[in-house]
Amino acid sequence: MRRPTRLRRRLAGLIAMTAASTGLIAAPAYGIAGGTEAATGAYPFVAQVAVGDRYACSGALVAPSWVITTAGCFGAGTGVRPDQPTTVTIGRSALTAGATGRVRTVTSLVRHPAGAVVLARLDTAVTDIAPVAIATAPPATGETLRSAGYGRTATTWVPMRLSTADFAADTVDDAAIAIAPAAGSPAATCKGDAGGPLFRAGATPQVVALNAASWQGGCLGESETRQGGTGTRLDTLADWITRNTTDPYPGVVSPPNTGFESGLSGWAQYGGGGNVASTERAYAGTTSVKIVDSSTTTADGVESARMPAAPGIRYTASAWVNVASGIPDLYIRFLDGAGDQIGAVSTPYSGTTGQWTRLQLTGTAPAGTEQVSLLLYSAQARTGTSYFDQTELTRAAGIPLTNGGFESGLSGWTQYGTGGNTASGDQAYEGVTSARLTDSSATAANGLESAGQPAVAGVSYTASARVYVTAGQPSLYVRFLDAAGDVVSSAATSFAGTAREWSPMATTLTAPAGTTRVTALLYYTQPGLGTAYFDQVGVARTADVAVPDHGFENGLAGWTQWGAGGNTASTDRAWTGTTAAKLVDTSTTTATGLESVRLPAAAGVRYSGLARVFVASGTPSVYLRFYNASGALITSTATDFAGPVNTWQWLRVAAVAPAGTTQVTVLLYSKAASTGTAYADHVTVQ
């Protein structure tokens, strides 16, 4: 039963008294007064969010790359990036226990339009800690909810441990709940607990709300005796959270109808053709595609729809295959803008006749790639009958650097120069181990180099690491190698952080002609002396940049009206979620559009701007706009809509960033001479 009037009165009192101390706190505060320390490994989804070196909040991992917390943790602004460097620690019951958990940096923010909560995007996905589920039903009055946080306790200002306690839902409003300590409990949430989850405990916890405000009775340093507090409901925001934590670069880029339950919709006959959707055999559902090759002079197969792609991205294809006879193949095809194949990778069937076997392969898109497809295939010299089902194509922009955290010693790394470097437990940014480089010679260089990974000429790559320096000035290199293993280009950055503190390092360079592989080199130069620890080393394709609010579920936050303006976020229709950008151009003498925030970019990189568009009328365009360090426009490139109206489809533009580029934007646009109405959704740059 809801009693909104009473809860609103309670909220008003709490906010007036404690908003500052439950949002931004004056000094680091990491528990719950009257609660208990969480057991080691309990509730690994709970996060500590440290904003600069001034204050901290609690939060919860709700997706591999996203933590949710109170909006007050990042102030009352509207920025899409934190004002201060922000570090998130996840999966550590004790913050000092480096053996567990993960540490990440916040790169961008998505603020809920109502202003109560914020989603913080992590620089690297957390793949070994399960995100917590968001409740879809409100709490009942009197229901027991568990609270967890790293805030102050009754006796300790900085306990450095996760604390928990049970609370009872008191009153429930449309957007918030009031909570009181469970019967007989002295518990209270304190400074540093703001943003921590209130959840239904059990085998599969469900977060119902986030701690928002508290009387703080019993917290160290507080004279207030009243207990209880309020929480911001999340069950009402479940759809918003899902929409905004869905990666703008879909992990699965497969065409529709991957299981052939809709016949051959989304697929085209290839070569000899004549293949059919069949119910004779199926791995899942009732249907698969049956490929019959009866000729040794022609090839045969079916090809998926061609999907937007970009060079330097790793694609992995898989399919379940049941062979009656012959040896079919699974292909990934890379195509240019004209649809011509410029590269392909394949794997042949090697299973047992009559049994379903999974085929899988990975390939890196070569220079010039603009499209990718799957091909289920029987080669020209072969004959046979086979069935394919449950096809999939996934993308991974990151480079799979071997053992970047050194938890497997120095596996995947090679000593460089004088060598003698070790995997050490002396220091670790995360986990228990890092690489220790010790350079004791002023006449010889020293370092560790990662195993080479596939790279593509013309694409920018960024090597990154966390570094702890006790003496000297180490460097981090990104190095490009040719097919013979010779270095064709490299770039470095020198350590410029504070000694005896973990600091980030990164260096970026565009792969030159002849590049086939990329490595990261941890290095002390020849005259250098010193000792440093490296951890969390990675190499990534720099050209992958996320567009904030790519799905417009936050209205037009992060977008700027362009030209005549007047464009809106609309729920008339959407590709994903419930909202899209609606561009309405009623004048043949003025242009109108929406431009994204400026995103980091590098000269020499080929970028692709993509949007799903639904055009009711007119001829809209999508632009890539390149800016220099002073914010001046260098150049822009556009693609005009030319497809059928009243259906969702991709609109894509691609261009190489010119010299001097430091930023890129996407512009959704209707030209001065045009009129019309169009919708755009799921905007990305890759």
N, C-alpha and C positions, 0 to 999 in steps of 0.2 A: 504494500500500500504506500503510495507516495504522498508526502506532505511538503510540497514545494515552498509554501510560505514560511514554515518554520526553518527549513534549511537555508533559505535565502537570508533570514535574519542571522543564523549562525555563521554563514559565510561572511557576511558583512563585518561581524565582530572580529572574526579570526583574521581576515585580510587587513583590517585596520591595525591590528596589533602585531601581526607576525609575518607579513608578506616579505619584508626585507630580510628577515633572518631565516626564512625557509626557502628563499630564492637565492639572492646573492648574499654570501656571507663574508664577513670581514677577514677571516683567516681560514686556512685549510681545515676542514672538519670531515672526518671520515667515520654508527650504531644507533641504537634505539634505547632510550632510558627505560630500565625495567625489563628489557628483553633478555635474550640469551644469545651467546655467540653461535653463529651457524657452524655446523659440522663441516669439516674439510670436504670439499666437493659438493656441498649442498647448494642448490639453486644457482648453478653456474651461469644462468642467463642474466643475473643481476650485474649491473655495471656501475663503476665509479667514474664520474665525468669530472675531470680536473681542468678548469678553465684558467689558463695562465698559471701563475704561482700564487693567486690571490684567494681562490675559493673553489669549492667542489660541490657536486650534487650527486644523486644516485639516478639510476636509469635501468632500462631493460633491453636486452637484445631481442628485436622482433623480426629481424631478417638478417641474413649473413652479412650484409653491408650496412645495417641500420640499427641504431639505438634510439629509443624514445625516452624523453625526459620532460621535465617541466620547462615551459618557455622562459620562465624567469631565470633559468640557469644561464641564458645567453642575453639577458637584459630585455628591455622593452622595444628594441629596434625591429627593423624589418629586413635586415641584411640577409643575404643568402650564404654568407660565410661568417664564421666566428670572428669577433673583433680581436681575440687573442688566441694564441696557439692552444689547442684543446686536445687532451689525451684521454682516451677511454681505456680502462682496464676491465676485462671481462673474465669471469671464471675463476677468480681468486677469492676464497673465503678470507685469507690473510693477504693484504696487499703487499706484504714484504716477502711472500713466498713465491719467488721467481720460477719455481719448478712447475707451476700450473698456470693456466689461463693464457690470455692474449692481450697485447697492448697495441692500440691503434690510434691514429691521428684523425681528427674530424676535418673533413675537407669542405663540406657544405651543409646547409640547413634547409629544411622544409618546415615552415611554420604553419600550424593550423589556422585557418581564417578567423576562428573565434579567439585565437591568441593564447590558449591555455597550455598547449603542448607543442613540442617541436621534435622533429625527426632529424637526427644527426647522421650524416653519411660518413662511413669509415673509409680510410684510404685503401685498405685491403680487406677483402671479405674474410670473415671468421667461419671456417668450414668444419671445424671439429667441436663446436659447441652448438647444441640445438637451440634455435630461437624459441622463445616462449610463445604459446598460443594466446591469441586475444579472445576474451570471452565474447560470445554473441548474445548472451542473455544477461539482464541486469541482476544485481544482488537482491536477495529478499531481505526485508527488514529482520534483523536479528541474525542473519547469516554470518558465520565466522570467516574472516579473511585474514590471511597472513601478510604482514608487512616485512619488508627487508630493505636494509639500507646501510650505508657506511658512515652515518652521522654520529654526532656526539652521544655519549651515554650519560648516565647519572653521575659517574665518577671520573670519566676520562674525556679530555678535550679531543685527543687524536688517537682513538683506539686502534686504527689501522686494520680493523676486522669487520666483517659483515655480521650484523646483528639482526635478529628476527623477533617478532612477537605477534600474538593473535589479537585482532580487533573485531568488534561486532559492527555490522552495518546498522546504523541508527535510522537515518532518514535518507530517502532517495529522491533526487530531483532529475530533471531532464538531462542535465549535463554534469551533475556532481552528486556525491554521497557524503553524508556525515558519518564519522566512525567514533566509537568509544572503546576503551580497553575491554577485552574479554572479561567475563565475570571473575572477580578476584585478582585481576592483573593490575600492576602499577605502571604498565607500559605507556610510553608517550613517544611520538616521533620528535626528532630534534633537528637542529641545524645540520645540514649535510644530507638529511633524508629526503629532502624535496626531490620529486621525480622518481623516487623508488616505487617499486610495484606493490600494489595491494592485490593479492591473488588467491585463487582457490587452490589450496595445496592438494597434493595427491600424486598419483603416478604420472599424470600429465597435467602440470599446473596450467591455470588459465588466468591471465591478468585481467582484472575487472576495472582497476582504476590506478592512477598515480597519486602519490602523496602530494598534496598541494599546500596545506596550511595546518598549523597546530597551535594549541595553547602552550605546549612545551612544559607542562607541569612535571617536575622531577628531572628536567634536563640540567646538566651542569651549568652553573652561572645564571640560572633563571629563578626569579622569585615567585613566578606564577604557580598556583597550586592546581588550577583546573587542567583536566586532561582531555583527550579526544582531539579530533581534527577533521579535516575534509580531504576528499580525493576527487580528482577529475575522472569522470567515467570514460572508459575506453571502449566498452561494448558498443556504444553509439558511434564510435569513430572507426570501427573495424574495417569498413569498406574503404575509408579514406586512407588508413594505414596500408592496406593491401595495395591500393592503386599507386601510392607514392613510394613504396618499397620494392615495387616490381622494377627490375633492372631495365633502364631505357635501351640497353643493348640486349635483346632477348637471348637468353641462353640457348633456347631452341628456336632455330630459324627455319624449321621444316615447313614445307608447303602444307596446305590443307589436305585432309584426307590421307594421312600417313598410313592408315590401316586398310584403305581401299573399301571401307564400308559404304562409300558413296560411288562405287564403280571406279572408273578411271578419271573422275573429276580432279583437276589439278595436275594431271599427267598427260604426256604426249607420246604417241608411238614413235619409236626410233628405229632406223634401219628398215628391215623387212616388215616390221609391224605385225598387225593381226593378233596382238596379245589381248587378253580379256580379264575382267574381274571374275574370280571363280570361287564357288563355295565348296569345291572338292576338298580343299585343305585350308586350314587357317590356324595361325599361331594364337591369335586372340580375336574375339568377335566371331563372325561367320564367313568372312571374305578375305581373300588375298588376291594378288595379281599373278596370273598364270602366263609364263613366257614360254612359247613354243618356237624353237629354232629348228627348222627342218632342212636348212641349206648350208652347205660348206663354202658357199661363195658370197654370202651376204651376212652381215651382222644383224642382231635383233635385240630389242629391248624397249623399255619405257623410261622417259626422262621427266623429272619433276618440273614444276614451274621454276623459272629462273628468278632468284631472289637477290636483293641488293647485297653487295659484298665490297670489301676493300682490301688492298694489298697489305701483307704483313700479318694478317689475322689467321690464327690456326682454326681450322674447321675439322670436326670429327663426325663421321657418318657411321651409322649402324643400321642393320636390317636383320630380320630373322628369315632364314632361307631353308626350304625343304626341296631337295633335288630328287626327281624321279630318274633323270639320266643327264649326262653331260657335266660341264664345269662352268657355271655362270660366274660373273664378276660383279662387284659393287664398286662404282666410281664416284669420285667427287670431281666435277668439272668446273674450271675457272674460266670465265669468259670476259671479254672486254665490253665496252659500251655498245658496240655493233652486234654483239652476240656471238662473236667468233671465239673459239676455244684458244686460250693462250697457255693452258697448263691443265694437268689432270693427275690424279693419283688413283690407284685401284688395288683391290685385293681379290684373289680368286677364292671360290668355295673349296673347302678342304675337309668337309664333314663326312658323316656316314649317310649313305643313300637312304632316303625315306624318313630321316629324323630332322627335326628343326634344329638348326645351328645358327648361332649369332655371328655375323660378320661385322668387323669394325675396322676403320682406318682413319688416319689423321693426315692432313696436308696443310701447308701454309700457302695462302694466296700469293701468287707472284705479282711483280710490278705490272700495273695496267689493269688489274682485276676490278671489275665493276659489278659482276654478277656471279652467282654460284648455283649449281644444281646437283641433284642426285641422278645417277644413271644406273638402272638395274639392267644387266647386259649379258648377252651371249655373243662371244666373239665370232668373227667371220669364218674361221676355219673349224668351228665347233658346231655340233648339233646337240639337241637335248631339250628336256622339259623341266622347268623349275617354278617354284612358287615363292614369292617375296611377301613379307608382311611386317607391320610395325617398324616402318622406316623412321629415321630421325637424323637431323643434322644440327649440331650445336657449334657455337663459336666460343673461342677463348682468346681474348686479346692479349692477355699476359703471356710472357715467355716462361715456360716451366723450368726455372732454374733449379738445378739439383741441390738439395740440402742447403738452402739459403739461410737456415737458422742454426746450422752446425750441430744439430742434435744427434746426427750420425757421424760425429767426428769430422774428419776432413774428406769424407767420401764425396766425390764429385768435384774436388778442388785439386789443383796442382801447385806445388811449391814453385816460386818464381824468384830468380836472382839467387841470393845466398841461401834462402829457404830456412828450414828449421822452425817454422811457425807451427803452432799447435792448436787443437781444440781445448778450450779451457773452461773450467767451472768457476774461475775467479770472479767473473762478471758476466751478466746476461741481461739483455733488454727484455727478452721473454724466453720461456723455457729455462733450462739450467746451463746452457753451454753457448759460448761464442767463439770466434776465431781470434787467437792472440797472435799479433804480429810484434816481433821484437827485432829491432834493427840496431846492432851494436857496432856497425862499421860505417865510417865516413867515406869509404872508397868503393863500396858495393851497394847495389840496390837490393830490396827484399820485398816479397809479397806473396799473395795467393791469387790464382786465377781460376775462375769457374770453368766448367766444361762448356764448350761452344754449343750454342743453340741456333736453329735455323733463323735466318734474317733475310730481308728483302731490300735490295738497293732502292733508294728514294724514300724510304720510310725512316722516321726519327725514332730512336730508342732512348729510353732513360734508364740509367743504372742508379739504384738508390740503396741506402744502407743506414743503419743506426750505428754510431761510433762513440766509443768511450776512450778518451786519450789520457794517458798518465804522463807522457812526455813526447815532445816532437810534434811534427805536423804531417800526418799521413795524407794520402790522396786516394780518391776513388776514380777509376777509369771505366769508360765503356770503350770496347775495342772491337773493330770489325775485321774479319778474316776472309780471305778468298778460298777457293776450292782446294788450293795447295796448303792451306793453313797459315799463309803469310799475312801479316797485319797490313791492311790497306788504309786504315785511318783509325784515329783514336782521339778521345777528349777526356780531360780530367778536371776535377775540382779538388781543392785543398781544404783540409779541415779548418774551419773558422769559428768553431763553437767554444764553449767553456770547458776547460780541462776538468776531468773527473766528473763529468755529467754526460749522460747519453744525449747525443745531438744527431739530427738528421743530416744526411749528405745526399746529393743527387747531381748527376751530370747528364746532359742530353746532346746527342749528335745525330745527324742524318746519315744513313748508310750510303756510301758512295758506290759508283759502278764497280762491279766485280765482287761485291759482298755476298757471301753465302752463309756466314755464321757471325754471332755476336757473343761476347763474353764480358764479364765484370772482373776487374782487377783491383785488388786491395793492395796498397803499395806505399812503401817508403822509398823516396828517391835516393840516388847514390850518396849525396852528402848528408842525408838526413839521419838522425839518430832518434830513438824513442821506442815507446811501447804503446800499442793501441789494441782495442777489442772491437771487432766488427760483428754485427748481428742483423738479422732480418734483411739480408741482401736480396735484391730483386732486380729484374730487367723487365721493362714493360714497353709496349708499343705506344709512343707518346701521342700518336694521332687519335687515340680514343679519348674523347672528352664528353662528359655528361652535360646535357642541357638542363639546368634547374627548371623544375615544373614543366617537364617535357609533355605532360599530359593535361595541363591546365586545370588540375583538380584543386589548385589553390587560386583559382581565378587567373588573373594576369600577373601575379607576383613574379618578378624576375623578367618581365617583358616590358618593352617601351613602345608606346604608340608612335607611329611613323607617318609623316605626311599629314593628310587630313584627319587621321585617327578615328576615334569613335568606335573602334572594334571592341568586342566583348567576349567574355567567357560564357558559353552557352550550353544549356542542357538539351537543346533541340535534338542533338544527335552526338554520338561519340564513337571513336574506334575502340578505345578501352576506357574503363571507368564510366563516369556519367557526364563528363564535360569535355568540350573542345573549344578552340578559339574560333570565333565567328567573325569573318571579314566581310563587311558590307560596303561596296563602292557604288555610290549613286551619281558620281560626277565624271564627265569625260574630260575635265580640265585639271583635276587634281588626283594625285596618287594617294593610296592609303596602305598601311601595313602594320606589322608587329615585328620588333627586333628583339632577339634574345640578349641576355647579358653577354659581355665579352669574355670569351673563354681562352685559356692559354693555348698558344699555337707556336709552331716552329717553321721557319723558312725551309723550303725544299720538300715539305711533306705534302702528299696528295690527300686532301680532305674530301669527304663526302657529306653533304647535308641532305637529310632525308626527312620527309614528313608524310603521314597518311593524310590524304585530302579527299574531301567530298565536295564536289563542285555542283552547285545548283544552277549557276549561270556564270558566264564570263570566262576569263582566261587568266587565272592567278599565276604567280610565279614563286619560286623559292630561290633565294640568293645565298651565297657565301660571301661575306665581306671581311677583308683582311686589313688589320690595323697595325701601325708601328708602335714603338714604346711611348711615343708622345700622344698617342690616341688619335692620330690622323689616319684617315682612310687611304690605303695604298691602292687597292683595286677591289672589284667585286665581279662575280660571275653568276649568271642566272640560268635557270631552266624554266620554260613556260609550260603550263598545263596543255596537254594535247589529247587527253584520254576521253572516254565516255563520261557523261555527266550522271549525277545521282547514284554514284557507287563509290565506295572507299577504294583507294588505290595509292601506290607509292608515287611520290613526286621527288625526284632526286637530282642534285646538282653536284658536280665534282670539279675540283680545281687544285693546282699545285700552289701552295702558299709562296708568294714572291719574296725576294730578298727584303730583309727588314721587318718581316712579320713577327709580331709577338702575341697577337690576339686574333680570334676569329669569331664571327657571329653568324647566326642564321636569321634571315629576313623573310618573313611571309608577306607577300606583296601583291597589290593590284595596281597596275600601271595607270598613268594619268589618262590615257585614252580609253581605258577599259571601264566597264561597269560590271557588276555582278555580285553574287553572294557565294561564299565558299567557307568550308570548315576545315580546320587543320588539327591534327592530334599526333601524339607519339613522335615528337620531333627529336632527332638525334644528330650528332656529328660523329663521324668515325674516320 
